Amino acid sequence: MKYRRLGKTGLNVSVVGIGTWQFGGEWGHDFTQSEADAILGRAKDLGINLIDTAECYGDHLSETLIGRAIKGQRDQWVIATKFGHKFHSNFDRSEHWSAREVRQQLEDSLRALQTDYIDVYQAHGDRFLADETLWTMLKDQVSAGKIHHLGISISNNLSAEATAQATRLNVDVIQVVYNRLDKNPEAAVLPACIEQDLGVLARVPLASGFLSGKYQPGTTFTDKSDVRSRHNTEEVQRKLQEVAAIKANEVPPGVDMAQWALAWCLQHPGVTTVIPGMKNVGQVEKNAAAAALDLVQDDHRLSVHV
């Protein structure tokens, strides 16, 4: 595994982290505790030390599975979770952004994760940056030690100016969708993050599995519990055609496409780590191996291997 400094947080994180939206049940499978234990246990064995989760991956369900799985190992993990949404049922959420509501979300997340602090606490969206009452409360929680660093999980149309506003709010980490099918952050967000020394978590690095290499043109997603079943059919087929062309023209012979796609994200100097979802131990092992590809360089500020 390789590690990089998460911007000005000073935290050293594995270049491959683990996203845990799947633990909330919206990817076609309800995870048991033993499955979560196995996934996170193998991730730890392979040097992965960053977990990204959220309050609304289930009603704190993902956080609960994580908290039980890493009990007694808290100091060996960097945990990033989010606030602002409430889960009601699969694909049904409401937004809650008042200082009072977010303070309760924080307490609920701490309880679910079985911890007294969160390494990176991220706004689950970027529309409420101007709420000074909310951010004052969050900064108070940083002072109290319940939050170590603040972050924002942003939409891909956020401008460099808005990223600068995030910095003014003492935000240290930006999470953004970035993958070979969606390079939009390269225009403004990633350059701004480099300039401001913000850590960057690249979410959906496999484009919701489209870049895994498992799906051919003509594949359809019909399981209503799978978030991809909600995608427009024509858009799905367009993506599958584009992926087929990428596989034929860009992925070196003999290289696993999913590993290449993760390494492709990590070659950008603005990206600290990728956070793919991992449904089983096999996927953990495959994704972790992406760190060994030549596209992935050591952080020039840190050189550590496990």
C-alpha positions as CSV (number, residue, x, y, z in Angstrom):
1,M,0.0,0.0,0.0
2,K,1.1,3.6,-0.6
3,Y,0.1,6.6,1.6
4,R,-0.4,10.3,1.0
5,R,-0.9,13.3,3.3
6,L,-4.6,14.3,3.3
7,G,-3.9,18.0,2.6
8,K,-3.4,20.2,5.6
9,T,-5.0,17.7,7.9
10,G,-1.6,16.1,8.2
11,L,-3.3,12.7,8.3
12,N,-1.5,10.0,6.4
13,V,-4.1,7.9,4.4
14,S,-3.9,4.9,2.1
15,V,-4.2,5.8,-1.5
16,V,-7.0,3.3,-1.7
17,G,-9.7,3.8,1.0
18,I,-13.0,2.0,1.4
19,G,-16.4,3.5,0.6
20,T,-19.3,2.0,2.5
21,W,-22.5,3.2,0.9
22,Q,-23.1,-0.5,0.1
23,F,-23.4,-1.3,3.8
24,G,-26.6,0.8,3.8
25,G,-28.5,-1.7,1.6
26,E,-28.9,0.4,-1.6
27,W,-26.7,-1.8,-3.8
28,G,-28.7,-4.9,-4.0
29,H,-27.5,-6.6,-0.9
30,D,-28.2,-6.4,2.9
31,F,-24.8,-6.9,4.7
32,T,-24.5,-8.9,7.8
33,Q,-22.0,-8.0,10.6
34,S,-19.8,-10.9,9.7
35,E,-19.6,-9.7,6.1
36,A,-18.6,-6.2,7.2
37,D,-16.1,-7.6,9.7
38,A,-14.5,-9.7,6.9
39,I,-14.3,-6.8,4.4
40,L,-12.9,-4.3,6.9
41,G,-10.6,-6.9,8.4
42,R,-9.0,-7.8,5.1
43,A,-8.8,-4.1,4.2
44,K,-6.8,-3.5,7.3
45,D,-4.5,-6.4,6.6
46,L,-3.7,-4.9,3.2
47,G,-2.8,-1.5,4.6
48,I,-6.1,0.4,3.9
49,N,-6.7,2.8,6.8
50,L,-9.4,5.2,5.5
51,I,-13.2,4.5,5.8
52,D,-15.7,6.8,4.2
53,T,-19.3,6.5,5.4
54,A,-22.4,8.6,6.0
55,E,-25.4,9.1,8.3
56,C,-27.8,8.1,5.5
57,Y,-26.2,4.9,4.4
58,G,-29.2,3.3,6.0
59,D,-30.3,5.1,9.2
60,H,-26.7,5.1,10.6
61,L,-26.6,1.4,9.5
62,S,-23.3,1.6,7.7
63,E,-21.8,3.4,10.7
64,T,-23.1,0.8,13.1
65,L,-21.6,-2.1,11.1
66,I,-18.3,-0.2,10.9
67,G,-18.3,0.7,14.6
68,R,-18.7,-3.0,15.6
69,A,-16.2,-4.2,13.0
70,I,-13.3,-1.9,14.2
71,K,-14.1,-1.9,17.9
72,G,-10.8,-1.9,19.8
73,Q,-8.9,-0.7,16.7
74,R,-10.1,2.9,16.5
75,D,-6.6,4.4,16.5
76,Q,-5.7,2.4,13.4
77,W,-8.4,4.0,11.2
78,V,-9.2,7.4,9.7
79,I,-13.0,7.7,9.7
80,A,-14.8,10.1,7.4
81,T,-18.5,10.4,7.7
82,K,-21.2,12.9,6.7
83,F,-24.1,15.0,7.9
84,G,-27.2,16.7,6.4
85,H,-29.4,13.9,5.2
86,K,-31.8,11.4,6.9
87,F,-32.5,8.0,5.6
88,H,-36.2,6.9,5.6
89,S,-36.0,3.9,3.2
90,N,-34.0,2.9,0.2
91,F,-33.6,6.0,-2.1
92,D,-35.9,8.0,0.2
93,R,-34.1,10.7,2.2
94,S,-34.8,14.2,3.5
95,E,-32.3,17.0,4.2
96,H,-31.7,18.5,7.7
97,W,-29.2,21.3,8.0
98,S,-30.0,23.3,11.1
99,A,-27.3,23.5,13.7
100,R,-29.6,21.6,16.2
101,E,-30.3,18.8,13.7
102,V,-26.7,18.4,12.7
103,R,-25.6,18.4,16.3
104,Q,-27.9,15.5,16.9
105,Q,-26.7,13.7,13.8
106,L,-23.1,14.1,15.1
107,E,-24.0,12.5,18.4
108,D,-25.9,9.7,16.6
109,S,-22.9,9.1,14.4
110,L,-20.4,9.0,17.3
111,R,-22.7,6.5,19.0
112,A,-23.1,4.3,16.0
113,L,-19.3,4.3,15.2
114,Q,-18.6,3.6,18.9
115,T,-16.0,6.5,19.0
116,D,-15.6,9.8,20.8
117,Y,-14.3,11.6,17.7
118,I,-14.6,11.7,13.9
119,D,-11.5,12.4,11.8
120,V,-13.3,14.1,8.9
121,Y,-16.9,15.3,9.3
122,Q,-18.3,16.2,5.9
123,A,-21.3,18.2,4.8
124,H,-23.3,15.9,2.6
125,G,-23.7,18.5,-0.1
126,D,-22.6,22.1,-0.8
127,R,-25.8,24.2,-0.8
128,F,-25.5,25.3,2.8
129,L,-22.0,26.8,3.0
130,A,-23.4,30.2,3.9
131,D,-25.2,29.0,7.1
132,E,-22.9,30.7,9.7
133,T,-24.9,29.2,12.7
134,L,-24.3,25.7,11.4
135,W,-20.6,26.2,10.8
136,T,-20.1,28.0,14.1
137,M,-21.6,25.0,15.9
138,L,-19.3,22.6,13.9
139,K,-16.2,24.7,14.8
140,D,-17.3,24.5,18.4
141,Q,-17.3,20.7,18.1
142,V,-13.9,20.8,16.6
143,S,-12.7,22.8,19.6
144,A,-14.4,20.2,21.8
145,G,-12.5,17.4,20.1
146,K,-15.5,15.5,18.7
147,I,-14.5,16.5,15.2
148,H,-10.9,16.7,14.1
149,H,-11.4,18.1,10.6
150,L,-14.3,19.4,8.5
151,G,-15.0,18.5,4.9
152,I,-17.5,18.9,2.2
153,S,-18.8,16.2,-0.2
154,I,-19.4,18.4,-3.2
155,S,-21.3,18.2,-6.5
156,N,-19.3,18.2,-9.6
157,N,-20.4,21.7,-10.8
158,L,-18.8,23.5,-7.8
159,S,-16.5,26.3,-8.9
160,A,-13.1,27.2,-7.8
161,E,-14.6,30.2,-6.1
162,A,-16.9,28.0,-4.0
163,T,-14.0,25.8,-3.1
164,A,-12.2,28.9,-1.8
165,Q,-15.3,29.7,0.3
166,A,-15.0,26.2,1.8
167,T,-11.4,27.1,2.8
168,R,-12.6,30.2,4.5
169,L,-14.9,28.0,6.6
170,N,-11.8,26.0,7.7
171,V,-12.7,23.0,5.6
172,D,-9.7,20.8,5.1
173,V,-11.1,18.0,2.9
174,I,-13.1,18.0,-0.3
175,Q,-14.9,14.9,-1.6
176,V,-15.9,14.8,-5.3
177,V,-17.0,12.4,-8.0
178,Y,-14.0,11.8,-10.2
179,N,-13.4,8.9,-12.6
180,R,-12.4,8.2,-16.2
181,L,-16.0,8.8,-17.3
182,D,-16.4,12.1,-15.3
183,K,-13.4,14.3,-15.5
184,N,-15.2,17.5,-14.7
185,P,-13.3,18.3,-11.5
186,E,-10.1,18.7,-13.5
187,A,-11.4,22.1,-14.8
188,A,-11.6,24.0,-11.5
189,V,-12.0,21.9,-8.3
190,L,-8.9,19.9,-8.3
191,P,-6.6,22.8,-9.3
192,A,-8.2,24.8,-6.4
193,C,-7.6,22.0,-4.0
194,I,-4.0,21.8,-5.0
195,E,-3.5,25.5,-4.5
196,Q,-5.3,25.5,-1.1
197,D,-3.7,22.2,0.1
198,L,-7.0,20.5,0.6
199,G,-7.2,16.7,0.9
200,V,-9.3,15.1,-1.9
201,L,-11.4,12.0,-1.6
202,A,-12.4,10.8,-5.1
203,R,-15.7,9.0,-4.8
204,V,-17.3,6.8,-7.4
205,P,-13.9,6.1,-8.9
206,L,-15.3,3.1,-10.7
207,A,-18.3,5.0,-12.0
208,S,-20.8,2.9,-10.0
209,G,-19.1,-0.2,-11.3
210,F,-19.2,0.7,-15.0
211,L,-15.4,0.9,-15.0
212,S,-15.0,-2.5,-13.3
213,G,-14.8,-4.3,-16.6
214,K,-17.6,-6.7,-15.6
215,Y,-20.4,-5.2,-17.8
216,Q,-20.7,-5.3,-21.6
217,P,-22.9,-3.2,-23.8
218,G,-26.4,-4.5,-23.6
219,T,-26.2,-5.1,-19.8
220,T,-29.3,-3.9,-17.9
221,F,-29.8,-3.4,-14.2
222,T,-33.3,-4.5,-13.2
223,D,-32.9,-5.2,-9.5
224,K,-34.9,-2.3,-7.9
225,S,-32.7,-2.5,-4.8
226,D,-29.7,-1.6,-6.9
227,V,-29.2,2.2,-7.3
228,R,-28.1,1.6,-11.0
229,S,-31.6,0.5,-11.8
230,R,-32.6,4.1,-11.4
231,H,-30.3,5.3,-14.2
232,N,-31.7,6.2,-17.6
233,T,-31.5,3.2,-19.9
234,E,-30.0,5.1,-22.9
235,E,-27.4,6.7,-20.5
236,V,-26.4,3.3,-19.2
237,Q,-25.9,2.0,-22.7
238,R,-23.9,5.1,-23.7
239,K,-21.6,4.6,-20.7
240,L,-21.1,0.9,-21.5
241,Q,-20.1,1.7,-25.1
242,E,-17.7,4.3,-23.8
243,V,-16.2,1.8,-21.3
244,A,-15.8,-0.8,-24.0
245,A,-13.8,1.8,-26.1
246,I,-11.7,2.7,-23.0
247,K,-10.9,-0.9,-22.3
248,A,-9.8,-1.5,-25.9
249,N,-7.8,1.6,-26.3
250,E,-6.4,2.7,-22.9
251,V,-6.1,-0.2,-20.5
252,P,-2.8,-1.9,-21.0
253,P,-2.9,-5.6,-22.0
254,G,-3.1,-7.9,-19.0
255,V,-4.1,-5.1,-16.5
256,D,-7.3,-5.5,-14.6
257,M,-9.7,-2.7,-15.7
258,A,-10.9,-1.9,-12.2
259,Q,-7.4,-1.5,-10.9
260,W,-6.4,0.6,-13.9
261,A,-9.5,2.9,-13.3
262,L,-8.5,3.5,-9.7
263,A,-4.9,4.1,-10.6
264,W,-6.0,6.5,-13.3
265,C,-7.7,8.7,-10.7
266,L,-4.7,8.5,-8.4
267,Q,-2.3,9.8,-11.1
268,H,-3.9,13.3,-10.8
269,P,-1.8,15.4,-8.4
270,G,-4.9,16.8,-6.8
271,V,-6.3,13.4,-5.7
272,T,-5.2,12.0,-2.3
273,T,-7.2,8.8,-2.2
274,V,-10.0,6.9,-4.0
275,I,-12.9,5.4,-2.0
276,P,-14.5,2.6,-4.1
277,G,-17.2,0.5,-2.6
278,M,-16.3,-3.0,-1.8
279,K,-18.9,-5.8,-1.6
280,N,-16.7,-8.7,-0.6
281,V,-13.1,-9.7,0.3
282,G,-12.2,-10.4,-3.3
283,Q,-13.0,-6.8,-4.3
284,V,-11.0,-5.5,-1.3
285,E,-8.0,-7.5,-2.5
286,K,-8.4,-6.4,-6.2
287,N,-8.9,-2.7,-5.3
288,A,-6.0,-2.6,-2.9
289,A,-3.7,-4.0,-5.6
290,A,-4.3,-0.9,-7.7
291,A,-1.8,0.9,-5.5
292,A,1.0,-1.2,-7.0
293,L,0.4,0.0,-10.6
294,D,3.0,2.3,-12.1
295,L,0.4,5.0,-12.6
296,V,0.3,5.5,-8.8
297,Q,3.2,7.5,-7.5
298,D,4.3,8.0,-3.9
299,D,3.3,11.2,-2.3
300,H,6.3,13.5,-2.6
301,R,5.5,14.6,1.0
302,L,5.5,11.1,2.4
303,S,7.0,7.7,1.5
304,V,5.6,4.9,3.6
305,H,4.8,1.3,2.5
306,V,3.1,-1.6,4.3
